[in-house]
Amino acid sequence: MLKRPRFLLAALMAGLLMISSTAQAALPLAVDGQSMPSLSPMLKRVTPGVVNISTKTQIQQAEHPLMRDPVFRHFFGVPNMPSHRESSSLGSGVIVDARRGYVLTNNHVVDKADEITVTLTDGRKLNAKLVGADRESDVAVIKVKADRLTEVPIANSDRLQVGDFVVAVGNPFGLGQTVTSGIVSALGRSGLGIEGYEDFIQTDASINPGNSGGALVDLSGQLVGINTAILAPNGGNVGIGFAIPVNMAMSIMNTLVEHGEVKRGLLGVTVQDLTHELAQAFKLPQTQGAVITGVQPGSPAERADLEPGDIVLSINGRKVRNSSDVRNIIGLAQIGDDVEVEVMHKGSTVLRDAKIAAPRITSSDGGAVHPKLAGMLFRDVNTGSGGAGVLIEKMSTASYGYQAGLQPGDVIVMANRRPAGSIAELRRALKGASQVMLNVEREDQGFIVVLR
């Protein structure tokens, strides 16, 4: 009778030892005498430099004109209602200059904000002011005044390679600071339609709403990118996130700090993708590059001897894969910058030197361009980097264009099957024509309108 309890006790002790041994094996502190790797030491240095950003914006509510009439309101007993409502948003930012208090973030995080509040990891809440923002690249700089700020060291994002490990730090869904990890999935992503100028780092590190403006760092804790967007049908993370390379973000930041805005320059060319068919026609072995389809008179491109039919292969040593690359590289250059353009010219590879110039902005009444365009006001803003066109700035509801479905904000890119990269080109394309056929771009869609 006494042996059974001793047997049970021994079995119980053996079981406890087995459980203890299993638990110890599941969470080893070291392997072969080497401590397990951890990102914790690096994150302790980085996370104080990543801040939460909250904004408040007063939005004017749409109101019928009759509602502004006190007699009408009194007669029908309509109570007075507030004409504004308050909107709030959350995002993230990265302290990149602790001495001056500069914080990098996304333009869409602070866009139109009346109040910007920065919350540090130590719990301090600071009022911030907007230094400058660039909508086209989605970069903004805000400034705070405080002591004991921690900045995140800056890496050279040009050295980043596909497969490098990266860590995203931000404030997803307003939960507070969160860390996710992954690898660089791709580099130089463009043509996504997310921003005007795109050169994204693609990563599978989880980036969710609220991460915008946060830090993408390498394993040494250096900033390689500013988290910007996700690509998902329902707004959640599916392993495809995008960040602005820090070299690009810092270049824009320096311009914003110095001038308060980004003034983009002009090369003076219109380009299109080098398709397989065009490569065959030009007898080229490669299908990467951009074909120059037009050169503006008097532009830096003309002075550099660039010609229609030249194939742009690289700019400043950076390979050009398509027309979007030309637009991005030129669009991110500053007025006065020197650029070296490598082109295939009549079968030979040559280098052309040009200096980025200020864009020429002109406007014209549509009636002076063609009688069927009367009642519209055109603005010619030609970046000279593939984004040429004629903007419809204003229009009368009695105009032919309005009746055909055109709207202010539409951009005319062709007229009667000829390029219309400027008001002058539009006028030449329609000279003497009785019928007007316009190729129009509206946001990310294109369509054709005929004015009879």
N, C-alpha and C positions, 0 to 999 in steps of 0.2 A: 504493500500500500504506500510505502514511503518512497519507492523508486520512481513512481509515475510523476509526482510533482517535480522531482529533480530532473527527470527527462524533459518535462514541459518547460521548466525554467531554462535548461540548456538550449532547447530548441528556440525559445524566445530570444535569448541572448544572441544566438547565431543569426537569427533573422534581423535583429537590430543592427548587428555588425554588418550584415549584407546590405541593409538599407543605407547605413552610414557610408559604406564603401561605394555604393552606387551613386549616392548624392555627391560624394567627393569626386568620382570619376566624371560626372556630368558637367561639373563646373571647375575645371582644373585651373589652378593659379599659375602653373608653369608646366612646360613640356620639355623634357630632357634638360632640366635645370634652367631653361630660358623662360622669363616671364612672358605671358601672353600679350600680343600687341593691343594697344588701345589708342583711340583718338582723343581720349579725355584730356591729356596734358596740352595738346594743341588747341582744343576747343576752349579750354580755360583762358588761353591767351586771346582767342579770336572773338568769342561771343560778347565780351564787353563792348566791342566796336560795332556790333550789329544792333540797331535800335528798332523799336516799334514806332510807327507813325500813324496818328489818327488825325482826321481832318473834319471840319464842319463847313458846309457851304449853304448859303442862303439862295434858294431857287425861287424866281418869280413865277407865280402860278398864272396860267392862262385864264383870262376872264373875258366874258362877252362885254362889248362896249356898253350895253344897256345897264350892266351891273355897276358901272361907274357913275350912273345917273342917280343922285340921291332921291329925286322925285319918283323915279320908277321903283326904287327899292322901298320907299315909304308907301307908295300906292299898293304894291303887291305884298308888302310885309316881309320883304327879304332881309334877313339879319345881316349885319356887317360880318364879313369873314376875313381872316388874315390873307393878305395878298402874297405872302411868302411862306415857304415851308423849308424846314432845315433838313439837309441831307448830310450823312456822315459816312466815312469810309475808313478802312484800315489797310495798312501796308507795312513795308519795312524799308530800312535805309542802312547805309554803311558809312561810318565815320572814316574819312580818308585824310583829314587834316585836323588833328586834335588842337593844334595851336590856334588856328583860325576858326575852328568850329564848323568846318564844311562837311556836309553829309550828302552823299550821292544816293539818288533814288530814281524811280521812274516818273516821267511826266504825268502818266495817268493816275499815279497815286496822289499827287498834289494839285492836279489840274482844277483851276477855278476855285480853289479852296480859300475861304475867308479866314479860317483859323487852322494852324498846323501845330500839333502837339507831338513832341518827341519823348518817348519813355525809354530810359536807360535800364540796363539789367539790374542796377542797384536800386531801382524804384523811383529815381528822380524823374519828374515830369518837367519838360522845358518847352517854352514857347519858341517856335522857329519862324524865320521869315524866308520867303522865296528869294533866292539870288538870281536865278534865271532858269528857263526851261526851253527845251527844243522838242516840239511835237513830232517832227519827222523821224527823229531817232529814238524818241521816248526816254530822253535823259533829262533829269532835273537836278538842281543843286539847291539845298536849303542850308541855313546857317543857324547855329545855336550859340548861346553864351553860357559857358560853364567851365568850372575847373575840373581837374581829374578826369578828363576824357581819354578814352583809349582808341587809337586809330588802328585800322587793319593794314598791315604792310602790303605793298603793291607788287605783283609779279609782272613778268613780261608775257602777256597772253599770246604773243606771236610764237612763243616756244611750246605752246600747248600741243599735244598730240592725241590723236584718237586712241582711246584705251587708257589714258591717264586717269587715275582715281581723283574724284572731286567730292566735295562736301557742300551741301546747300544749307544755309542758315537763314531763317526768316520767321515770320509770324503768321502761319497759315490759319485761316478761318478765325483769326483773333484769339487763338488759344494761348498765345504766349510763345516765347522763343522755342523753336523746334529745329532739330538737326536731322538731315537725311543724307545718305551717301550713295554714290554710284560711280559711273565712269563717263568720260567724254565719248559720246556716241558718234558725233560728226562735227566738222568745223566748216565755217564759211557758209552756213545755211542762208539762202536768200530767196527772193521770189515767193515768199509765203503769204504776202499781203497783210502781215501783222503790223508792220511799221512802214514808213516811207523809205527809210534807208535801213537795210538789213544785212548783217554779217554775223549771224548768231552762232554761238556755241550750243550744240545740242547735247543734252545729258539725260540719263535715265534716273538721276537722283530725283526723288519725289518733289515736285514743285506744285503747290496748290494755291488757290486764291488767298491772298494775304502775304504770300512769299514775295510778291512783286517788290522790287527795289532791294531785296536782301542780297546776301553775299554768296558767291560761289567761290570756294577756296580750294587750293591744292592741299596735299597731305602735310605740307610744311606750314600751313596756315596763312599762305599769301593769297591775296585777292586776285582771281583770274577773270571774274565776270560778275555782272549785276543781273540777278534773276529777273526775268521779264514776263514770260508767257508760257502757257501750256497749250498743247494741241490735243484736245479731247472733245468728243461730241456732246458730253453732258457737263463739262467744266471741271471734271475730276482728273486726278493724275492717272495716266496710263503708260507712264514710262517715257514720255516724249516732252521734255521741257527745253526752254530756250533761255539763254543768257547773253547779254551784250558783252563782248570782250572788253576787258578793263582798259586796254590801250585806247580803244575807240571812245569809251566813256570818259576817260581822263582827258583826252584831247578836246572833247566837247565841253567838259567841265572847265578847262582852262579858258576856253573862249567865252563861256557864260560868265565866269568870274570877271574877266577883263572887260567884256562888252555888254553883258546882260542878255545877249541873243546871239544866234548863229547866223551869219550871213554867208550863204553858199555862193560859190563862184561858177564860172562858165568856161568850158573848153571850146564849145562851138561846133559840136558834131551831133548828128542823129545816127543811131546805130540800130541794128537788128541782130538776132541770133544767127550764128553760123550753123545752118542746118546741114544735114547729110547731103541734100540735093545741091546746096550752094557750094559745099566743099568739093563735090564732084565737078561742078561747073568751073571752079577756080583751080581744079586739079591739085587739091591740097590733101595731104595724108591724114590730117587731124580734123575733128569736127568741133573742137573747142575754140572759141574766140567770138568776136563781134565784128560784123561787117559795117563799115562806115557808109551810110546811105546819103548823107548830106553834110556839107560844111558851110557854116554861116560866113558870109562875106565880112571881112574885117575882124574876124574872131581870132583868138589865140591859135586855134586849129589851122586856120588858113595861113597864118604867119609861120606856123611850124611845118608847112608843106604837107599836111595831111590831106588826102584826096578821097572822094567817093570811090568805093571799091577796095580800099585798103582794109586789111584784116587786123584788128587790134588783138595782139597776143598777150601783152602784159603792160601794166602801168606801174612805174616805180618798182619794178622787179616782182610785182605781184601778178601771178598768172590770171588772165581773163578767160572765164569759161563761157560767158554769155553776155548779152546786153545789160542784164541786171548788175553784173559786176562792174561794168563801166559806170553805170549810174551811181552805184554805191561809192566807188573809189573817188570819182570826181565830186560827188555830192558831199563827201566828208572832208574834202580838201578845203583849205582856207583861201580867200582871195589873196593873190600875190604869191601863192606857193608855186614852186617849180615842179613840173612833172616830166618824167621821161616815159614816152610812149613807144613801145616796141610794136611794129606793124610789119605785116607781109605786104610789100609794095611791088607789084608786077613780078612776083616770083622770088623776090629777094627780101631777106629780113633786115630791116633798118631801124634805127633809133631816131625819134623826133623829140626835140625839147620844146616845151611850151610853158607858159606862165598863166595860171588861173586868173581870169578877169572877173570883174563885177558883172552880173547879168543886166541885160538891157530890158527895161520894163516900159512898154508902151500900151496905150489904150486907143480905141477907136469906136465911133458909132457904126453900127452894122450897116446903116444905109449908105455909108461912104464906101463900104466894101462891095455890096451888091444890093439892088433894090429889094430883093426878097428877104434880106436880113435886116430891114429897117425895124426900128423899135427894140433893138438889142444893143447892149453895150459890151464890147469885147475888151479883154485885157490879155496882152501877150506877155507871158512870163516864161521865158525859155531858159531852162537851166543848162542847156547845151549838153546834157548827159543822157540823152535817150528819152527824156520826159517832155519833149516838145509838144506844144499844142496851143490852142486859142481858147481861153476861158470865157464862158458867158457869165459876165458879172451881174448884169441886170437885164430885165426884159419887160416889155409891155404886154398886157394880156390881149391886146389887139393885134399883136404881131403874128406873122406867118409861123414863126418858130414856136410860139406858145401854143397855137392851134395844132401844130404837128406833134406836140408833146415834149418839147425841149423845156429845160428848167435852168434857173441860175445855178451855177456850180458845174454844169456840164462842160466837157472839154472836147472841142472839135479837133480831130487829129488828121482827117483827110477830107477832101472836097472834090467831088466828081472824079474819084479814083486817083487823085494826085495828093502828095503830102501837103499838110497844112500845119506845119510846125510853128508858124508865126502868122501875124496878121498880114504881113507882106505876101507870104506864100499863099494864104487863103485868098487874097485879092487876085493874085495871078492865076490861081486854079479856077476861079469863077469868072474871069474876064470874058465878057461876051456870051456867057452861058444863059440860056433861057430857063433851064431847069437846074435846081440845086440839090445835089445829093451829098449828105454829110455823114461821115463816120464819127460817131460820138462815143466818148467814154464817160460813164457815170459810176463813181466809186470803183468797184471791181468788175463792172459789166460793160460790154460794148454793144452798140446797136447802130442801125442806119436809119436816117430820117430823110425823106424826100419832100422838098418844098416846091410845089407846082405853081 
